[in-house]
C-alpha cells in the first residue's frame, strides 16, 4: 500500500523563454539549483533516459526516469521507470519579457514511510524545498542572462 503526494509550485523569471528553456532542459545542471539533487546523468545512447540521485538528511534515493513528452519552450514531462517512484512536468509560459516556470512533482510514499511520517508535514517540507529550488533557478537564469 502506498500514497501518491503531488505538489505544484511556480516562479516568474525575468528572462526570455528561449533562455529559460535551454537552462532547464539541460538536466545534468539541475544540482546547481535543486537542493536535494546530487546528480543527474544522461546516458549517451538514450537521451530520453536520466539517472537521478537525491540525498537529504542521510537518506539517498536513486531512480531512472524517462521523458514521456517534450514540447520545446512549453513542457517536459517525465515518469520514473526504476527506483524511487515519481512523475511530473515542468511547464513554461512565455510572457515576452519574462517566463513563468511551473513545476509539478508527484511521488509515491511507501506504506511504511507513510505510517511513520505525517504526509502533511512531509508535503510542506517538499513544497517549500521545491519552491526554494525554483527561486534558485530564477537567480541562475538571471546570472546566465547577464
Order of alpha helices (4+ residues) and beta strands (2+ residues): beta-alpha-beta-beta-beta-beta-beta-beta-alpha-alpha
